[in-house]
């Protein structure tokens, strides 16, 4: 009897263990199992029975998909570059398959799964017949088959493997065999072992490739693919997703190529990370490098102004925080942190994604749980160690929402520009001091197949296209990307306090034998509810050179306080190379010693005056982009260049002043004339002292440029002052 009982207990234990193992196997094999899980689907199906933003998003997407799937399936033979019909058709196909897969999971209507199945079967029939894309770049190491470059192939895989995961359990074994054997496995192998230079590369192309292949590994039960995606094809750790997390982000989450490509790379980073978290939570991927992915999402938001990303490096200037990549990122960030500030961004984005995290966001927005997201003044360290310079953002609400971007940052790989210590300025929602961004019409086939235009190399990347010093009409690092990547500026200091924000950067390797050092400050003027941007640019060379300091502005030139000799009958290019060949010389002047003022009117209805301190030896060259541009690829934007010749040392000093208002509808103009009547510059040891008179109100701006900002007592015009921080602003009494 006891033996029987004991055997019964043993049998029960064995059955329980078997049941547990079976449950584990079933759980591991269940679909969907990537970003959206079986548990997510249960909650989402319940949610769409009620009202709210999630239900509205579901109905809206379902309506779109219902309309699209009434059309015949089209899987064309690839022939076009970016923006062409076949390129765009294949993009629409992977997006449609993904969307239809989601609608299938939520509606449980087989017609959506069948549509995805039929499209995948057509792709499975086409793919084995394809060679490399006919519009690929010759001699390129990363051609695609569906697309002209393998980057797009990887993007196709990221979406398509999720679509397959979403309909997997609806398919027959025969369909799975064909789709996996003739399509998904070959594409995954082509994207990995077939493109080793891309797959192992620490670059956004590599991120997309490892994400696509890694997720395919989870869906197709190929754990080796996951390991290779994480640690490179040899599993050496020299490449792969983990190495990308280590090398492409600074400790604060700044992405080396700049915010435009940070936004682009976020989607594969976040998508693959969610798949890792859902399949192998023990890896704790979102905790890796002190939560680097969450920091990256937040930093991407911070690197924007009025909804648009700061357009440094190769950037399309219309891209902003409502792009789908950051929508997915913000959704994931809220799902992981429950930080209500992300809900504020989600509310602005006005897009609900149909995922488990998307449901959390939608329900929180329904409950009005959002709190204001705070944009800050921050110096984002560059490089994987955070010590390769920095990208500095200065912000203020004094006199309106303003931002100043200062770039003592690293090169940014192949998408970087030769623009060390450049800056941009934004006010009342608009770009005022501008950066050209990329010379590209993204996916516009008529413009060079939607790829980067030749002028991206001949103008947009060059130093003169930016707002920083050019020596002898030659770009930084002689426009050599490899040299640029191996050298970077130093951030000397950054501080924000009640008087504003100040930062200093320097570089000694942009030109041989020349040190460039710049201090920029966004200064609050007490009593006026106004600001100025103070710029002090020091150049120290071992022999005489020509120094140019361009400023590119958005708006219409209104006035100068010096006589301008305009070229009204015939234009010529300013130079022959390094971007100068693309600048029309529209006019020039040599202002007398004192204050040289240039005023323009921006589309936001405000006036802006740059007041420069000159010695009577500076030539002002007024330019417009568009010379040597036979295909009209470049935008015709305006600027002016301050030039000095034959000098070893020079200091450019200026202030940018927002002022006034122009209202054409109500026919009034206020304060169209600059209010700065005095500007002096001097130094006392490590102190920079700038006296300003703005609207008949005198101020002293003091900046401590020492390596350590100790308390300073100093005298100015026989008056005693104390500077406790890096930046101080003192109201002076009128004499």
Secondary structure, 3 states (H helix, E strand, C coil): CHHHHHHHHHHHHHHHHHHHHHHHHHHHHCCCECCCEHHHHHHHHHHCCCCCHHHHHHHHHHHHHHHHCCCCCCCCCCCCCCCCHHHHHHHHHHHHHHHHHHHHHHHCCHHHHHHHHHHHHHHHHHHCCCCCCCCCCCCCCCCCCCCCCHHHHHHHHHHHHHHHHHHHHHCCHHHHHHHHHHHHHHHHHHHCHHHHHHHCCCCHHHHHHHHHHHHHHHHCCCHHHHHHHHHCCCCCCCCHHHHHHHHCECCCCCECCCHHHHHHHHHHHHHHHHHHHHHCHHHCHHHHHHHHHHHHHHHHHHCEECCEECCCCCCCCCCECCCHHHHHHHHHHHHHHCCHHHHHHHHHHCCCCCCHHHHHHHHHHHCCCCCCCCCCCEEEECCCCCCCEEEEEEEECCCCCEEEEEEEECCCHHHCCCCCCEEEEEECCEEEECCCCCCECCCCCCCHHHCECHHHHHHHCCHHHCCCEEECCECHHHHCHHHHHCCCCEEEEEEEECCEEEEEEEEEEEECCEEEEEEEEEEEECCCCEEEEEEEEEEEEEEEEEEEEEEEECCEEEEECCCCEECCCCCCECCCCCCHHHEEEEEEECCCCEEEEEEEECCCCCEEEEEEEECCCCEEEEEEECCCCCCCCCCCCEEEEEEEEEEEEEEEEEEEEEECEEECCCCEEECCCCCEEEEEEEEECCEEEEEEEECCEEEEEEEECCCCCCCEEEEECCEEEEECCCEEEEECCCC
